[in-house]
Amino acid sequence: MSGLLQPPVEPSGALPAEPAGSAGSLGMTTGYLGATAATAVAAASRAKPTATVWRLLLRRTAFWVGAGIVLFWIVCAIFGHAFAPYSPLTQQLLFTNAAPSSAHWFGTDGLGRDVLSRVITGSRDILIITPLATILGTILGTILGLAMGYFGGVFDLIAGRIVEAFLALPIVIIAFLFIVALGPSTGTLIIVIGLVFTPLIARTVRAAAQVERQQDYVAASRLFGEGPVRVMFSEILPNVVPAILVEFTVRLGYAIFAVATLSFLGFGITPPTPDWGADIYANYIGLLSGYWWQTLFPALAIASLVIAVILIADSIEQVLAS
Amino acid sequence: MTADSAPSSLSSDPAGSAPALSVTNLDVTYKVRGQDRLALRDVTFSIARGESYGLVGESGSGKSTVALALVRYLPSNGRVSGGQVSINGLDPLSMGRGALRDLRARTVSMVYQEPGRALNPSIRVGRQIAEVFSIAGQSKGEATASAEEMLRKVQISDPARVMRRYPHELSGGMAQRAVIAMALARSPALLILDEPTTALDATVEAEVLDLVAALRQEFDTTVLFISHNLAVIAKMCDRVGVLYAGQLLEQGPARAVFENPRHPYTVGLLRCIPRRGQRKDSDRLDTIPGFLPTPGTAVSGCIFAPRCALVQDRCRTTDPPFFLVDSVRTSRCFFHEQAPDLPRATPAAIPELAGHGADGADGPLVVMEGLSKTFGGSVHALAGVDLAIERGETLGLVGESGSGKTTLARVLLGLTTPDAGSTVTMNGKPLSPDARRRPKDVLRTLQIVFQNPDSALNRRHSVRALISRPLAELAGLSGPALRTRLEELIASVRLEDRHLALRPSQLSGGLKQRVAIARAFGPGPEVVVCDEPTSALDVSVQAAILNLLADLQQTERATYLFISHDLGLVRYLSDRIVVLYLGRVMEVGPAETVFAGPHHPYTEALFSAVPSLDGERPDRIKLTGEIPSAANPPSGCVFHTRCPRKLATGECESTEPPLHEDEPGHQIRCHIPLAELRELQRSQSVPSQGGS
């Protein structure tokens, strides 16, 4: 009987609570921003049927644009070799460092390889590594965060300090340690990025779980004799899923950056396989000689993918928080 | 039957002066998901200068929308789609931005439910109030002096000190006074009070209401008082309008409307409230069948017709106009003359229910001894409570917020661990202080119905999952046995099969609470704690839930610990009553004895603070001051700081009185002997009991 039309109690408060724009800031270790936005989502989201979420999502232009760009790069990753104008590996040593032209729209690099073809096919590894790494980080982070939020107390205190210690280290240092230990490979990248994201996601989930733990249904479930695992995963988890979903998409954007950064530093995909980050690394010296197209186009590709993911993340967040 | 409909503007103002507020045929529309939904339909009323008009209605009736529409504060998806408003001769609906701001600043003031949200948390109270005077052109010094004067007028005893505080440092009652001070600072022509005391405790509410009444005299302010609480409206208002689904159904002098309602909705609403000493073993409450129409649904005919027992074909086709009941009253009902004889929706007779019968067991079911709970090392939420709950009874737990009611319940349930030395036994066996350590057959026996079903029901689970889970966990049921029990429960709380697949968000508040009750009763508990189970519900829904609890107690042989701040409900449902104050038992005894008196001075104050529809009690005793902090309770008797009957001997300040039993089963913690209390309270006892 709650009045559907009942307006908010105070008139000046009619401004809708804007969710904090976590996706707006791209710092690698800004865990707090993500946490607050996701908590807002957790608090605001009254169980919406999945169908409603989809319906609201499909109404957003930003979501369509983001999804369109991501889909484009997925198509490129799978079928890129078929429709790229040249083979990304073919070296045309007579046409090195050629500026963009009708033959080579994006120009060629120092080895005479077609930049356009390398951009089209260079999305493959990034699109495999990022989602898998983010999923790994989300699963581990959710388990850790739920436990911290539910148990609280000493466990939360100790785990919380470890998480913070982890967050204090630059991602590159951690990555370097792992890659030295495990050797550079796609699998290593997935594990490294997954582990780096674990504490960030744990922090968000912890905050959301703490809100939920105060709810009476958790007390009620204790009176029904449900154990901690059951309470965490069957009672609390479904209610923090929206927060996790938002966090996942936001982290996906960061993961793209992370992969590109690591391959730029040479920790990731080994040449000559086309890869945006590695290509920027291979060609950035050329910038000094004015060969801007060799770095600009791969950089734009990275940017477009990150922006697309952020547009999707933002749409999901707004829909869930509305 | 009076065939002539009333003139569109019926006001009782003395001839000549224009009304302070007149609202004519006001329609308000909200756009929700691209569709226009009518939230107010054809609302017409006026308030004469100096008059106090009450707008009463359940949630979703559009009360607040009226208040917002008057000063054009509607949210961005709402708009006035028809009608006129005139405040002091000005039309807020057509004026420009500047004039509107001026109107809001000078002519109309509003006070809302949550004082904490009306005050800016980062500005000291004094400066916020002074600001109002500065804007009016006073110098800084003058404005500060005026602010202080204003705070004194709202009976804040130490205004200078309060002015230096930040809003969060004030108690709810104090903050609401500050808001009222701000609202009255400019001597507004119209003061709109939207549920101003709903968030406050009974004794504080009484003080604030008295204050508003006194200020109204002093400032000669016109008041629009909006509330869901009929008793508060009856106490505060000259005239009243009953709002239902965006339409005014009945209007007239408050006393006349509440004593002799002439619209079936008003009649039904008043019957939902336990009154005149009604009790669960005398009769059941009446209810209003059906639900509030979904806002914006197209209605042909009378909007109340689908729920009305007097409905005729005519009601379904023709929208009734306002009929004049007498010279000052109107009712929007073709059959307003029959309204007082509205047939009951729920029979008054207590249904013959199987179950119940002498249990044969001896001794109290639950015994709590020396129960103490200290939070954070210094806040004594409970201080040595000894209490027994008898088998099959309802023990009513009464007290203001901070009295320890909820802590007591949580300790019993094992959700809060009490201090060392506290013991709880059930059936003679000690209970572990932590629910997680209690075996399942003990957990089964103690269940709870929480105050807020939104928080108590996991919003991601279906009704079926919610009710089944404890059945599987605690009663060990599965397969067909579980299904049978589930169906049994659903039927006993009067839910339907189709509800099983729904999520809580798809249910109304009343239905949600039924799910919570079914869940609590599922495992077959012996004690069910009801923690304010109806305070989140509307009056008409509350009655049905109370009836349900009374019926279930009979069929399931349950014992209740019933916590409520609403004394009427406690009286209706309880066999015995415990009065808590600052974590201590002040009085305990059989319900009717506690109500009849003589009572503890605190109980006395609590009873006299609560406004009643049964007429004002003579000679109310009033409490002043705030509830002391549990972190720093007063010496001696903890109530002495507010006690109007404090002894001059100084005994109250120095020694804590014991809980002494002067009548069998009736204990009072007071230095004043029972006979003397009886003498003191003779002139002003609670209204006669058992009025039926």
Interface residues (C-beta under 8 A of the other chain):
Chain A: M1 S2 G3 L4 L5 Q6 P7 P8 V9 E10 P11 S12 G13 A14 R46 A47 P49 Q215 D216 Y217 A219 A220 S221 R222 L223 F224 G225 E226 E235 P238 N239 V241
Chain B: Y30 V32 R37 A39 E58 S59 G60 S61 G62 S64 T65 L68 V71 Y73 L74 P75 S76 G78 M110 Y112 Q113 E114 R117 A118 D194 F291 L292 T294 P295 G296 R410 L413 G414 L415 A435 R436 K440 L443 L446 Q447 I448 F450 N452 S455 A456 L457 N458 R459 R460 H461 R469 P470 E473 L474 R503 P504 S505 S508 G509 G510 R519 P523 D538 V541
